[in-house]
Amino acid sequence: MASGWGINGNKGRCYDFWLEFSECMSRCRQPSDCGLLREDYLECLHHSKEFQRRNRIYKEEQRQIRAAARKAKEEAEGGPAVAAHH
């Protein structure tokens, strides 16, 4: 990680992000000034934003599949099932 060595002995995948963040922290007045660089470094390590996005996409795909199946079932039964909403 911060040592710069990756799992295969080469430079780690997030080392460049760590260097930028570390340099920023050494010259900034407020740690919050480096918030975006910290966020980039943590995203490189954990991929949390990427996983959240993938999860949202998967859920939307599943919703669309269920809606299409429901529509096909309604058409096969001879018309839409009317639900009363109050």
Secondary structure, DSSP 8 states (H G I E B T S, - for coil): -TTSB-TTSSB-TTHHHHHHHHHHHHH-SSGGGGHHHHHHHHHHHH-HHHHHHHHHHHHHHHHHHHHHHHHHHHHHTTS-------
